[in-house]
Amino acid sequence: MAKARLLAPWVEDERRSAIYHCVSRVAGRDFLFGDEEREQFTRLMRLYEAFCGLRVLSHCVMSNHFHLLVEVPPKVKGTAVEMSDEDFLARMKTIYSKMYYRDIEQMVHRLRAQGADAAAEEFKAKYTRRMHDLSSFMKGLKQRFTQWYNGTHARRGTLWEGRFKSVLVEDGYAARVMAAYIDLN
């Protein structure tokens, strides 16, 4: 009997990253984004990129939608990303307010000082489960941008047409062609 081939060979090799082309459109497909919105979207995208540990290879923010080419590093399914307390706190600082970050930092230090290493790792896992995860990256980015946009433009409600669309892209030539397509937008 022939062995079945997987479409994503890195499912078998947990050391290999995956590349996705992601697209999301504004509800109603209205032309809402100018230079200020594009800059803010890019700033937030870079913050969430650092938090999640992903790599945005190419991006384009149009007046009513965006394209991202995202490299997602491997993660064992259903588990948190393991990292040092210093790396963990550095990532927390990227997306949380100073006050919230300080609470996280104090909790980690308090648990370590008490010798409760298992509790400290469990606490960190609440956050690190979202790392190396495309859906968490996109959800956080779109929610945070919507909050900023609605606050800036005195509007309410959803900004996006729906959940983002993503297509798995092979690395190498296919990824370079997709990056060129996004850049040419």
Backbone as ProteinMPNN parsed JSONL, in Angstrom:
{"seq_chain_A": "MAKARLLAPWVEDERRSAIYHCVSRVAGRDFLFGDEEREQFTRLMRLYEAFCGLRVLSHCVMSNHFHLLVEVPPKVKGTAVEMSDEDFLARMKTIYSKMYYRDIEQMVHRLRAQGADAAAEEFKAKYTRRMHDLSSFMKGLKQRFTQWYNGTHARRGTLWEGRFKSVLVEDGYAARVMAAYIDLN", "coords_chain_A": {"N_chain_A": [[0.842, -1.174, 0.0], [0.555, 2.245, -0.823], [2.131, 5.026, 0.717], [0.418, 7.769, 2.072], [0.716, 11.155, 1.014], [1.349, 14.182, 2.679], [-0.11, 17.436, 2.449], [1.111, 19.515, 3.743], [4.219, 19.139, 4.496], [5.675, 19.729, 6.817], [4.171, 19.015, 8.965], [4.91, 16.548, 9.775], [7.51, 17.138, 10.388], [8.411, 18.879, 12.953], [10.152, 20.97, 13.161], [10.054, 22.738, 11.099], [8.948, 25.732, 9.566], [5.824, 27.342, 8.561], [4.319, 29.045, 5.785], [2.005, 31.586, 5.139], [-0.424, 33.21, 3.108], [-2.334, 35.87, 3.898], [-5.49, 37.499, 3.956], [-7.751, 40.164, 4.527], [-10.82, 41.936, 4.508], [-12.457, 45.16, 4.624], [-15.604, 45.653, 6.163], [-18.412, 45.928, 4.092], [-16.792, 46.785, 2.143], [-15.897, 49.385, 1.922], [-13.897, 52.292, 1.19], [-11.723, 53.039, 3.443], [-9.184, 53.455, 4.518], [-6.501, 55.613, 4.854], [-3.304, 57.268, 4.699], [-2.614, 57.64, 7.45], [-4.049, 55.568, 8.716], [-2.922, 53.325, 7.489], [-0.281, 53.493, 8.424], [-0.698, 53.173, 11.188], [-1.828, 50.599, 11.223], [0.354, 49.109, 10.287], [2.212, 49.619, 12.343], [0.907, 48.391, 14.565], [0.797, 45.801, 13.546], [3.519, 45.101, 13.53], [4.023, 45.106, 16.288], [2.382, 42.963, 17.185], [3.525, 40.977, 15.69], [6.034, 40.759, 16.91], [5.214, 39.98, 19.48], [3.878, 37.501, 19.021], [5.869, 36.046, 17.829], [6.098, 35.567, 15.156], [6.885, 36.021, 11.641], [6.488, 38.638, 9.498], [6.7, 38.55, 6.219], [6.089, 39.98, 3.957], [3.923, 42.716, 3.259], [0.901, 44.548, 2.57], [-1.149, 47.282, 2.799], [-4.146, 48.159, 1.696], [-6.72, 50.481, 0.536], [-9.101, 49.362, 1.385], [-8.628, 46.779, 2.27], [-6.231, 44.258, 3.336], [-3.101, 42.575, 2.688], [-1.043, 39.973, 3.844], [2.021, 38.247, 4.099], [2.973, 35.685, 5.931], [5.269, 34.084, 8.033], [5.111, 31.313, 10.017], [6.481, 30.01, 12.851], [7.352, 26.67, 13.969], [5.337, 24.879, 16.343], [4.569, 22.719, 18.961], [1.556, 21.111, 18.721], [-1.171, 22.386, 20.55], [0.238, 23.136, 22.803], [2.082, 25.36, 24.966], [4.479, 27.891, 24.082], [7.795, 27.438, 24.976], [9.901, 29.461, 26.916], [12.418, 31.671, 28.253], [12.08, 33.604, 31.297], [12.883, 36.245, 30.874], [12.719, 36.589, 28.063], [9.999, 36.088, 27.776], [8.845, 38.23, 29.272], [9.793, 40.373, 27.779], [8.365, 40.048, 25.412], [5.772, 40.403, 26.398], [5.779, 43.064, 26.99], [5.507, 44.267, 24.539], [2.804, 44.4, 23.651], [1.095, 44.987, 25.764], [-0.255, 47.338, 28.175], [1.68, 49.618, 30.243], [0.978, 49.418, 32.939], [-0.45, 46.975, 33.091], [1.533, 45.264, 32.169], [3.415, 45.571, 34.233], [2.055, 44.287, 36.324], [2.055, 41.635, 35.373], [4.816, 41.154, 35.279], [5.49, 41.424, 38.02], [4.029, 39.275, 39.07], [5.289, 37.018, 37.905], [7.893, 37.296, 38.974], [7.29, 37.154, 41.713], [6.245, 34.528, 41.96], [8.509, 33.045, 41.197], [10.286, 33.803, 43.247], [9.063, 32.618, 45.416], [9.594, 30.044, 44.922], [7.858, 28.635, 43.386], [7.976, 27.304, 40.766], [6.553, 25.695, 38.913], [4.006, 26.84, 39.026], [4.652, 29.367, 38.055], [5.388, 28.746, 35.414], [2.937, 27.77, 34.503], [1.391, 30.073, 34.723], [2.705, 31.705, 32.812], [2.102, 30.18, 30.572], [-0.529, 30.781, 29.957], [-0.335, 32.972, 28.365], [1.66, 32.352, 26.483], [0.581, 30.361, 24.931], [-0.699, 31.571, 22.876], [1.276, 32.308, 21.203], [3.26, 31.856, 18.23], [1.105, 31.277, 16.632], [-1.047, 31.6, 14.039], [-3.792, 32.327, 13.903], [-4.244, 33.578, 16.399], [-2.503, 35.733, 16.156], [-3.662, 37.158, 13.962], [-6.235, 37.66, 14.967], [-5.679, 39.251, 17.263], [-4.357, 41.452, 16.047], [-6.338, 42.468, 14.249], [-8.439, 43.071, 16.049], [-7.25, 44.971, 17.775], [-6.575, 46.988, 15.946], [-9.127, 47.669, 15.042], [-10.242, 48.725, 17.412], [-8.603, 50.992, 17.741], [-9.186, 52.351, 15.316], [-11.992, 52.76, 15.451], [-12.126, 54.361, 17.756], [-10.638, 56.6, 16.933], [-12.116, 57.536, 14.771], [-14.624, 57.99, 15.74], [-16.621, 55.937, 15.677], [-18.609, 52.901, 15.824], [-18.826, 49.34, 16.315], [-18.223, 46.464, 14.167], [-15.343, 46.328, 12.083], [-14.3, 44.738, 10.137], [-14.986, 42.509, 7.399], [-15.265, 39.815, 7.943], [-13.926, 36.756, 9.246], [-10.42, 36.383, 8.708], [-8.92, 35.349, 5.585], [-6.844, 32.673, 4.651], [-4.096, 31.228, 2.912], [-2.095, 28.472, 2.473], [1.3, 28.611, 1.619], [3.897, 27.355, -0.341], [7.341, 27.226, 0.611], [10.236, 28.902, -0.767], [10.301, 29.268, -4.257], [7.49, 29.7, -4.73], [6.766, 31.22, -2.485], [8.319, 33.492, -2.913], [7.156, 34.472, -5.281], [4.575, 35.05, -4.338], [5.205, 37.022, -2.447], [6.143, 38.993, -4.182], [3.775, 39.533, -5.597], [2.232, 40.643, -3.516], [3.818, 42.889, -2.867], [3.628, 44.306, -5.265], [1.05, 45.189, -5.183]], "CA_chain_A": [[0.0, 0.0, 0.0], [1.337, 3.473, -0.917], [2.014, 5.95, 1.844], [-0.232, 9.025, 1.702], [1.547, 12.35, 1.159], [0.691, 15.31, 3.318], [0.041, 18.697, 1.741], [2.065, 20.308, 4.515], [5.171, 18.141, 4.985], [6.233, 20.042, 8.123], [3.369, 18.403, 10.021], [5.749, 15.461, 10.248], [8.765, 17.715, 10.849], [8.002, 19.988, 13.799], [11.17, 22.009, 13.147], [9.898, 23.534, 9.899], [7.902, 26.747, 9.655], [4.828, 27.387, 7.494], [4.115, 30.386, 5.248], [0.606, 31.804, 4.777], [-0.878, 34.469, 2.535], [-3.552, 36.222, 4.626], [-6.23, 38.641, 3.422], [-8.988, 40.526, 5.217], [-11.437, 43.11, 3.89], [-13.324, 46.016, 5.423], [-17.042, 45.372, 5.982], [-19.003, 46.804, 3.085], [-15.731, 47.078, 1.18], [-15.725, 50.836, 1.811], [-12.508, 52.754, 1.155], [-11.592, 53.725, 4.723], [-7.819, 53.611, 4.999], [-5.569, 56.567, 4.268], [-1.925, 57.102, 5.167], [-2.576, 57.486, 8.911], [-4.549, 54.22, 9.038], [-1.911, 52.36, 7.029], [0.845, 53.552, 9.36], [-1.119, 52.577, 12.46], [-1.967, 49.161, 11.0], [1.706, 48.554, 10.205], [2.791, 49.683, 13.69], [0.292, 47.326, 15.364], [1.216, 44.525, 12.966], [4.877, 44.823, 14.009], [3.93, 44.775, 17.712], [1.85, 41.609, 17.311], [4.543, 40.098, 15.105], [7.029, 40.535, 17.967], [4.584, 39.228, 20.566], [3.571, 36.125, 18.609], [7.063, 35.359, 17.36], [5.942, 35.268, 13.729], [7.632, 36.924, 10.776], [5.748, 39.143, 8.346], [7.673, 38.6, 5.13], [5.647, 41.023, 3.039], [2.572, 43.171, 3.577], [0.367, 45.668, 1.807], [-2.433, 47.75, 3.319], [-4.856, 48.902, 0.656], [-7.717, 51.38, 1.121], [-10.219, 48.62, 1.99], [-8.222, 45.428, 2.666], [-4.782, 44.097, 3.471], [-2.455, 41.305, 2.375], [0.147, 39.676, 4.629], [2.702, 36.977, 3.898], [3.422, 35.457, 7.298], [5.955, 32.837, 8.347], [4.746, 30.859, 11.36], [7.419, 28.982, 13.309], [6.701, 25.463, 14.471], [4.954, 24.76, 17.75], [3.897, 21.45, 19.205], [0.131, 21.411, 18.765], [-1.869, 22.395, 21.824], [1.107, 23.448, 23.938], [2.606, 26.715, 25.024], [5.86, 28.076, 23.652], [8.685, 27.513, 26.134], [10.889, 30.523, 26.81], [12.912, 32.197, 29.522], [11.276, 34.686, 31.863], [13.3, 37.498, 30.246], [12.107, 36.636, 26.733], [8.552, 36.176, 27.997], [8.507, 39.59, 29.691], [10.059, 41.266, 26.648], [7.226, 39.946, 24.487], [4.596, 40.975, 27.048], [5.919, 44.521, 26.938], [5.198, 44.782, 23.199], [1.385, 44.656, 23.365], [0.3, 45.336, 26.944], [0.003, 48.641, 28.791], [2.72, 49.598, 31.266], [0.405, 48.964, 34.202], [-0.738, 45.543, 32.983], [2.834, 44.603, 32.085], [3.999, 45.562, 35.571], [1.367, 43.229, 37.082], [2.579, 40.359, 34.872], [6.203, 41.053, 35.723], [5.488, 41.185, 39.47], [3.533, 37.917, 39.316], [6.351, 36.07, 37.547], [8.968, 37.422, 39.974], [6.776, 36.661, 42.996], [6.175, 33.065, 41.913], [9.882, 32.529, 41.199], [10.856, 34.035, 44.578], [8.446, 31.65, 46.326], [10.006, 28.706, 44.507], [6.716, 28.005, 42.72], [8.336, 27.308, 39.346], [5.456, 25.107, 38.133], [2.952, 27.855, 38.954], [5.146, 30.422, 37.167], [5.272, 28.245, 34.04], [1.499, 27.704, 34.195], [0.983, 31.459, 34.512], [3.24, 32.12, 31.516], [1.447, 29.412, 29.503], [-1.775, 31.473, 29.575], [0.021, 33.927, 27.316], [2.501, 31.776, 25.43], [-0.225, 29.512, 24.035], [-1.083, 32.396, 21.728], [2.453, 32.574, 20.383], [3.48, 30.938, 17.097], [-0.237, 30.892, 16.222], [-1.522, 32.553, 13.046], [-5.122, 32.822, 14.265], [-4.1, 34.523, 17.51], [-1.873, 36.932, 15.584], [-4.63, 37.896, 13.164], [-7.312, 38.118, 15.857], [-5.177, 40.369, 18.055], [-4.087, 42.581, 15.161], [-7.586, 43.037, 13.75], [-9.185, 43.655, 17.168], [-6.569, 46.177, 18.258], [-6.721, 48.026, 14.931], [-10.526, 48.101, 15.072], [-10.407, 49.602, 18.575], [-7.971, 52.263, 17.42], [-9.918, 53.001, 14.223], [-13.292, 53.213, 15.955], [-11.889, 55.478, 18.664], [-10.141, 57.746, 16.172], [-13.124, 58.016, 13.826], [-15.913, 58.089, 16.451], [-17.572, 54.957, 15.131], [-18.797, 51.712, 16.641], [-19.12, 48.111, 15.592], [-17.169, 45.715, 13.498], [-14.668, 46.995, 10.968], [-13.902, 43.752, 9.137], [-16.033, 41.744, 6.743], [-15.387, 38.505, 8.58], [-12.639, 36.171, 9.61], [-9.427, 36.503, 7.64], [-8.706, 34.187, 4.719], [-5.419, 32.349, 4.557], [-3.724, 30.169, 1.984], [-0.767, 27.935, 2.727], [2.194, 28.865, 0.496], [5.161, 26.62, -0.247], [8.494, 28.107, 0.694], [11.025, 28.928, -1.995], [9.826, 30.029, -5.405], [6.097, 30.105, -4.542], [6.733, 32.294, -1.492], [8.868, 34.69, -3.553], [6.136, 34.967, -6.215], [3.504, 35.631, -3.531], [5.734, 38.273, -1.894], [6.163, 39.956, -5.287], [2.373, 39.903, -5.829], [1.828, 41.55, -2.442], [4.565, 44.135, -3.022], [3.13, 45.025, -6.436], [-0.227, 45.828, -4.848]], "C_chain_A": [[0.891, 1.241, 0.0], [1.09, 4.358, 0.291], [1.403, 7.26, 1.347], [0.722, 10.194, 1.928], [0.734, 13.456, 1.803], [0.893, 16.565, 2.475], [1.051, 19.604, 2.438], [3.076, 19.357, 5.142], [5.73, 18.445, 6.362], [5.36, 19.55, 9.267], [4.159, 17.238, 10.621], [7.056, 15.985, 10.839], [8.451, 18.986, 11.632], [9.02, 21.125, 13.835], [10.993, 22.969, 11.987], [8.752, 24.524, 10.035], [6.961, 26.654, 8.449], [4.64, 28.836, 7.063], [2.677, 30.493, 4.756], [0.429, 33.169, 4.131], [-2.229, 34.75, 3.179], [-4.159, 37.485, 4.041], [-7.443, 38.885, 4.306], [-9.498, 41.838, 4.631], [-12.302, 43.863, 4.891], [-14.773, 45.642, 5.13], [-17.627, 46.4, 5.01], [-18.03, 47.204, 1.988], [-15.564, 48.57, 0.907], [-14.245, 51.177, 1.826], [-12.262, 53.634, 2.375], [-10.169, 54.099, 5.101], [-7.012, 54.599, 4.16], [-4.183, 56.305, 4.836], [-1.84, 56.872, 6.671], [-3.009, 56.077, 9.326], [-3.542, 53.152, 8.628], [-0.713, 52.319, 7.981], [0.498, 52.897, 10.695], [-1.262, 51.064, 12.326], [-0.586, 48.505, 10.996], [2.38, 48.554, 11.578], [2.237, 48.565, 14.563], [0.697, 45.952, 14.86], [2.601, 44.138, 13.479], [4.885, 44.476, 15.499], [3.44, 43.338, 17.901], [2.784, 40.575, 16.7], [5.59, 39.757, 16.17], [6.45, 39.705, 19.101], [4.416, 37.752, 20.194], [4.796, 35.355, 18.138], [6.943, 34.898, 15.921], [6.833, 36.229, 12.945], [6.753, 37.343, 9.617], [6.777, 39.376, 7.249], [7.365, 39.717, 4.151], [4.25, 41.445, 3.46], [2.197, 44.363, 2.707], [-0.987, 46.023, 2.407], [-3.05, 48.639, 2.25], [-5.917, 49.771, 1.324], [-8.905, 50.643, 1.733], [-9.885, 47.165, 2.336], [-6.705, 45.385, 2.838], [-4.37, 42.69, 3.064], [-1.246, 41.161, 3.289], [0.716, 38.344, 4.175], [3.431, 36.706, 5.205], [4.09, 34.093, 7.424], [5.67, 32.495, 9.805], [5.715, 29.766, 11.783], [6.692, 27.788, 13.892], [6.401, 25.545, 15.962], [4.271, 23.418, 17.902], [2.436, 21.76, 19.46], [-0.427, 21.332, 20.183], [-1.001, 22.72, 23.024], [1.557, 24.899, 23.866], [4.042, 26.731, 24.509], [6.715, 28.201, 24.908], [9.72, 28.592, 25.902], [11.296, 30.994, 28.197], [11.988, 33.306, 30.014], [11.61, 36.021, 31.192], [12.671, 37.651, 28.866], [10.596, 36.799, 26.838], [8.152, 37.615, 28.33], [8.758, 40.599, 28.572], [8.905, 41.223, 25.652], [5.965, 40.552, 25.087], [4.599, 42.494, 26.914], [5.475, 45.086, 25.594], [3.73, 45.14, 23.021], [0.547, 45.079, 24.562], [0.693, 46.7, 27.49], [1.073, 48.493, 29.869], [2.195, 49.038, 32.581], [0.133, 47.452, 34.178], [0.563, 44.743, 32.922], [3.481, 44.497, 33.465], [3.37, 44.479, 36.444], [1.881, 41.838, 36.671], [3.996, 40.13, 35.39], [6.277, 40.73, 37.216], [5.036, 39.766, 39.795], [4.614, 36.876, 39.014], [7.458, 36.101, 38.6], [8.53, 36.882, 41.339], [6.742, 35.138, 43.025], [7.574, 32.453, 41.928], [10.512, 32.665, 42.586], [10.309, 33.045, 45.606], [8.849, 30.222, 45.994], [8.893, 27.931, 43.814], [6.946, 28.028, 41.204], [7.23, 26.738, 38.467], [4.322, 26.115, 37.964], [3.366, 29.0, 38.027], [5.025, 29.991, 35.705], [3.812, 28.158, 33.6], [0.961, 29.1, 33.923], [1.451, 31.956, 33.145], [2.512, 31.433, 30.364], [0.132, 30.043, 29.06], [-1.533, 32.421, 28.41], [0.762, 33.262, 26.158], [1.746, 30.808, 24.525], [-0.627, 30.256, 22.768], [0.086, 32.668, 20.795], [2.641, 31.474, 19.345], [2.144, 30.442, 16.563], [-0.796, 31.972, 15.293], [-2.873, 33.146, 13.432], [-5.062, 33.835, 15.397], [-3.48, 35.831, 17.037], [-2.901, 37.779, 14.851], [-5.76, 38.453, 14.03], [-6.863, 39.337, 16.653], [-4.963, 41.615, 17.216], [-5.381, 43.248, 14.712], [-8.405, 43.679, 14.872], [-8.563, 44.974, 17.613], [-6.693, 47.312, 17.245], [-8.149, 48.548, 14.908], [-10.774, 49.046, 16.238], [-9.797, 50.978, 18.308], [-8.789, 53.024, 16.379], [-11.246, 53.564, 14.721], [-13.133, 54.396, 16.901], [-11.472, 56.743, 17.94], [-11.223, 58.367, 15.307], [-14.529, 58.065, 14.422], [-16.969, 57.183, 15.826], [-17.633, 53.765, 16.052], [-18.988, 50.51, 15.73], [-17.913, 47.508, 14.905], [-16.596, 46.501, 12.322], [-14.457, 46.023, 9.816], [-15.087, 42.941, 8.649], [-16.269, 40.389, 7.4], [-14.017, 38.031, 9.001], [-11.686, 36.315, 8.425], [-9.393, 35.22, 6.801], [-7.206, 33.939, 4.662], [-5.217, 31.177, 3.617], [-2.297, 29.753, 2.318], [0.08, 28.091, 1.47], [3.456, 28.033, 0.702], [6.303, 27.606, -0.147], [9.263, 28.045, -0.616], [10.388, 29.798, -3.058], [8.4, 30.542, -5.201], [5.994, 31.256, -3.543], [7.276, 33.591, -2.095], [7.865, 35.303, -4.533], [5.009, 35.645, -5.443], [3.962, 36.952, -2.922], [5.765, 39.357, -2.967], [4.745, 40.443, -5.595], [1.91, 40.912, -4.783], [2.528, 42.891, -2.583], [4.055, 44.957, -4.199], [1.753, 45.636, -6.215], [0.018, 47.26, -4.406]], "O_chain_A": [[1.875, 1.294, 0.738], [-0.022, 4.426, 0.816], [1.822, 7.796, 0.322], [1.453, 10.221, 2.919], [-0.443, 13.633, 1.492], [1.944, 16.739, 1.858], [1.761, 20.369, 1.786], [2.82, 18.816, 6.218], [6.217, 17.536, 7.034], [5.759, 19.651, 10.427], [4.084, 16.977, 11.821], [7.646, 15.336, 11.703], [8.247, 20.048, 11.043], [8.773, 22.146, 14.477], [11.734, 23.948, 11.901], [7.696, 24.181, 10.567], [7.256, 25.984, 7.459], [4.783, 29.752, 7.873], [2.185, 29.613, 4.05], [1.042, 34.153, 4.544], [-3.166, 33.965, 3.029], [-3.447, 38.421, 3.676], [-8.083, 37.946, 4.777], [-8.718, 42.732, 4.301], [-12.807, 43.297, 5.861], [-15.128, 45.35, 3.988], [-17.353, 47.596, 5.114], [-18.401, 47.876, 1.025], [-15.15, 48.975, -0.179], [-13.436, 50.449, 2.4], [-12.554, 54.83, 2.353], [-9.97, 54.983, 5.934], [-6.861, 54.449, 2.948], [-3.925, 55.236, 5.39], [-1.086, 56.012, 7.126], [-2.388, 55.47, 10.199], [-3.338, 52.179, 9.354], [-0.199, 51.247, 8.303], [1.304, 52.159, 11.261], [-0.859, 50.325, 13.223], [-0.384, 47.467, 11.627], [3.049, 47.584, 11.934], [2.999, 47.864, 15.229], [0.918, 45.037, 15.654], [2.834, 42.98, 13.825], [5.674, 43.635, 15.927], [4.015, 42.582, 18.684], [2.825, 39.428, 17.145], [5.984, 38.599, 16.31], [7.124, 38.82, 19.627], [4.773, 36.865, 20.97], [4.757, 34.128, 18.058], [7.608, 33.947, 15.51], [7.452, 37.129, 13.513], [6.316, 36.501, 8.833], [7.611, 40.277, 7.337], [8.272, 40.326, 3.583], [3.477, 40.629, 3.961], [3.053, 45.078, 2.186], [-1.868, 45.17, 2.514], [-2.546, 49.719, 1.942], [-6.006, 49.798, 2.551], [-9.648, 51.229, 2.52], [-10.788, 46.396, 2.665], [-5.998, 46.343, 2.527], [-5.166, 41.752, 3.09], [-0.503, 42.121, 3.489], [-0.037, 37.411, 3.896], [4.385, 37.403, 5.55], [3.551, 33.079, 6.981], [5.949, 33.284, 10.708], [5.772, 28.71, 11.153], [5.526, 27.897, 14.269], [7.116, 26.192, 16.727], [3.473, 23.027, 17.05], [2.111, 22.58, 20.318], [-0.2, 20.367, 20.912], [-1.457, 22.593, 24.161], [1.425, 25.564, 22.838], [4.726, 25.707, 24.505], [6.395, 28.983, 25.803], [10.346, 28.651, 24.843], [10.604, 30.744, 29.184], [11.215, 33.873, 29.243], [10.718, 36.838, 30.966], [12.149, 38.715, 28.533], [9.991, 37.557, 26.08], [7.22, 38.154, 27.732], [8.017, 41.572, 28.434], [8.514, 42.256, 25.108], [5.168, 41.154, 24.367], [3.552, 43.121, 26.747], [5.106, 46.258, 25.509], [3.423, 46.095, 22.308], [-0.601, 45.49, 24.393], [1.818, 47.161, 27.298], [1.341, 47.391, 30.348], [2.884, 48.273, 33.256], [0.451, 46.744, 35.133], [0.683, 43.685, 33.539], [4.028, 43.454, 33.821], [4.069, 43.823, 37.218], [2.11, 40.977, 37.521], [4.326, 39.048, 35.876], [7.043, 39.858, 37.626], [5.589, 39.125, 40.688], [4.82, 35.952, 39.801], [7.908, 35.052, 39.063], [9.31, 36.231, 42.034], [7.164, 34.526, 44.006], [7.799, 31.447, 42.601], [11.192, 31.751, 43.051], [11.005, 32.676, 46.552], [8.483, 29.29, 46.71], [8.977, 26.711, 43.672], [6.213, 28.68, 40.461], [6.993, 27.253, 37.374], [3.746, 26.23, 36.883], [2.535, 29.542, 37.298], [4.608, 30.778, 34.856], [3.493, 28.445, 32.446], [0.167, 29.295, 33.003], [0.675, 32.561, 32.405], [2.325, 32.028, 29.302], [-0.284, 29.865, 27.915], [-2.412, 32.642, 27.577], [0.516, 33.575, 24.993], [2.238, 30.47, 23.448], [-0.864, 29.649, 21.724], [-0.105, 33.207, 19.705], [2.241, 30.327, 19.545], [2.05, 29.309, 16.091], [-0.995, 33.114, 15.706], [-3.074, 34.353, 13.299], [-5.76, 34.848, 15.357], [-3.885, 36.909, 17.47], [-3.002, 38.982, 15.09], [-6.187, 39.592, 13.841], [-7.574, 40.34, 16.714], [-5.342, 42.713, 17.622], [-5.504, 44.47, 14.788], [-9.007, 44.733, 14.663], [-9.262, 45.969, 17.803], [-6.891, 48.465, 17.626], [-8.361, 49.753, 14.769], [-11.447, 50.064, 16.074], [-10.405, 52.004, 18.614], [-9.054, 54.214, 16.548], [-11.58, 54.716, 14.441], [-13.925, 55.337, 16.852], [-11.906, 57.839, 18.297], [-11.253, 59.584, 15.124], [-15.512, 58.17, 13.689], [-18.069, 57.623, 15.492], [-16.81, 53.627, 16.958], [-19.272, 50.645, 14.54], [-16.777, 47.963, 15.038], [-17.311, 47.25, 11.656], [-14.436, 46.428, 8.654], [-16.054, 42.714, 9.375], [-17.393, 39.888, 7.395], [-13.071, 38.813, 9.097], [-12.119, 36.36, 7.274], [-9.79, 34.149, 7.262], [-6.406, 34.874, 4.628], [-6.04, 30.265, 3.533], [-1.405, 30.594, 2.43], [-0.364, 27.744, 0.376], [4.017, 28.012, 1.797], [6.259, 28.686, -0.737], [8.963, 27.217, -1.477], [9.984, 30.93, -2.791], [8.129, 31.712, -5.474], [5.202, 32.177, -3.748], [6.751, 34.67, -1.818], [7.74, 36.525, -4.604], [4.536, 36.706, -5.85], [3.19, 37.909, -2.884], [5.446, 40.514, -2.69], [4.537, 41.634, -5.827], [1.275, 41.913, -5.114], [1.891, 43.933, -2.432], [4.051, 46.187, -4.134], [1.332, 46.507, -6.977], [-0.929, 47.975, -4.079]]}, "name": "protein", "num_of_chains": 1, "seq": "MAKARLLAPWVEDERRSAIYHCVSRVAGRDFLFGDEEREQFTRLMRLYEAFCGLRVLSHCVMSNHFHLLVEVPPKVKGTAVEMSDEDFLARMKTIYSKMYYRDIEQMVHRLRAQGADAAAEEFKAKYTRRMHDLSSFMKGLKQRFTQWYNGTHARRGTLWEGRFKSVLVEDGYAARVMAAYIDLN"}
